[in-house]
């Protein structure tokens, strides 16, 4: 994500490509190995156990494909993709609510002085 965001300022196609690569890495982390499969096939396999997440990953893949193959993605599309991806990551990995709770606890415990 950091590489994609950094690339956004100089080459949106590259940013989209880096987002696509990160989706591939998520498939790796989820145990959906490449083994000659295309990304859409890996997403389909992932979707068998996580059907509610498939549409989002497909949307990210489409934008990533534009960057990988066409070399250009509109500013609006890539910004929308960043926003969608951020929320998908928060929801899928579920650490965001715990992080916010820890920050709230820290702020309350210190009364904001740290």
C-alpha positions as CSV (number, residue, x, y, z in Angstrom):
1,X,0.0,0.0,0.0
2,X,2.8,2.4,0.8
3,X,4.5,1.8,-2.5
4,X,1.2,2.2,-4.3
5,X,0.5,5.5,-2.6
6,X,4.0,6.8,-3.2
7,X,3.7,5.9,-6.9
8,X,0.4,7.7,-7.2
9,X,2.1,11.0,-7.3
10,X,4.3,10.2,-10.3
11,X,2.7,7.2,-12.1
12,X,-0.9,6.2,-11.4
13,X,-0.5,3.1,-13.6
14,X,2.3,1.9,-11.4
15,X,0.3,2.6,-8.3
16,X,-2.5,0.5,-9.6
17,X,-0.1,-2.3,-10.4
18,X,1.3,-2.2,-6.9
19,X,-2.2,-2.5,-5.5
20,X,-2.7,-5.5,-7.7
21,X,0.5,-7.1,-6.4
22,X,-0.6,-6.5,-2.9
23,X,-3.8,-8.4,-3.6
24,X,-1.7,-11.3,-4.8
25,X,0.3,-11.1,-1.6
26,X,-2.9,-11.3,0.4
27,X,-3.9,-14.4,-1.5
28,X,-0.4,-15.9,-0.6
29,X,-1.0,-15.0,3.0
30,X,-4.4,-16.6,3.0
31,X,-2.9,-19.8,1.6
32,X,-4.3,-19.4,-1.9
33,X,-1.0,-20.2,-3.8
34,X,-0.4,-19.2,-7.3
35,X,0.4,-22.6,-8.8
36,X,-0.2,-21.4,-12.3
37,X,-3.5,-19.7,-11.4
38,X,-4.4,-16.2,-12.6
39,X,-5.4,-13.7,-9.9
40,X,-9.1,-13.9,-10.7
41,X,-8.9,-17.7,-10.2
42,X,-7.2,-17.2,-6.8
43,X,-9.9,-14.7,-5.8
44,X,-12.6,-17.2,-6.8
45,X,-10.9,-19.8,-4.6
46,X,-10.7,-17.4,-1.7
47,X,-14.4,-16.5,-2.3
48,X,-15.5,-20.0,-1.7
49,X,-14.8,-19.5,2.0
50,X,-15.2,-15.7,2.0
51,X,-17.9,-14.9,-0.5
52,X,-18.7,-11.4,0.9
53,X,-15.1,-10.3,0.2
54,X,-14.9,-11.5,-3.4
55,X,-16.5,-8.5,-5.1
56,X,-14.1,-6.1,-3.4
57,X,-11.0,-8.0,-4.4
58,X,-12.3,-8.3,-7.9
59,X,-12.8,-4.5,-8.0
60,X,-9.2,-4.0,-6.8
61,X,-8.0,-6.5,-9.4
62,X,-9.8,-4.7,-12.2
63,X,-8.1,-1.4,-11.4
64,X,-4.8,-3.2,-10.9
65,X,-5.2,-4.8,-14.3
66,X,-5.7,-1.3,-15.9
67,X,-2.4,-0.2,-14.4
68,X,-0.6,-3.4,-15.3
69,X,-1.8,-3.7,-18.9
70,X,-3.0,-0.2,-20.0
71,X,-0.6,1.8,-18.0
72,X,-3.0,4.4,-16.9
73,X,-5.8,4.8,-14.3
74,X,-7.8,7.9,-13.7
75,X,-7.1,9.9,-10.6
76,X,-10.6,9.3,-9.3
77,X,-10.5,5.5,-9.9
78,X,-7.2,5.1,-8.0
79,X,-8.3,7.2,-5.1
80,X,-11.6,5.3,-4.9
81,X,-9.5,2.1,-5.0
82,X,-7.3,3.3,-2.1
83,X,-10.4,4.0,0.0
84,X,-12.1,0.7,-0.8
85,X,-8.9,-1.2,-0.1
86,X,-8.2,0.5,3.2
87,X,-11.7,-0.4,4.5
88,X,-11.4,-4.0,3.2
89,X,-8.1,-4.4,5.0
90,X,-9.6,-3.0,8.2
91,X,-12.7,-5.2,8.0
92,X,-11.0,-8.4,6.9
93,X,-8.1,-8.3,9.4
94,X,-10.3,-6.9,12.2
95,X,-7.5,-5.1,13.9
96,X,-8.8,-1.6,13.4
97,X,-11.5,-1.6,16.1
98,X,-8.9,-3.0,18.6
99,X,-6.4,-0.3,17.6
100,X,-9.0,2.5,18.0
101,X,-10.0,1.1,21.4
102,X,-6.3,1.0,22.5
103,X,-5.9,4.7,21.4
104,X,-9.1,5.7,23.2
105,X,-7.8,3.9,26.4
106,X,-4.4,5.6,26.0
107,X,-6.0,9.0,25.6
108,X,-8.3,8.6,28.5
109,X,-5.6,7.2,30.8
110,X,-3.2,10.0,30.0
111,X,-5.9,12.7,29.6
112,X,-4.2,13.3,26.2
113,X,-0.8,14.2,27.8
114,X,2.0,12.2,26.2
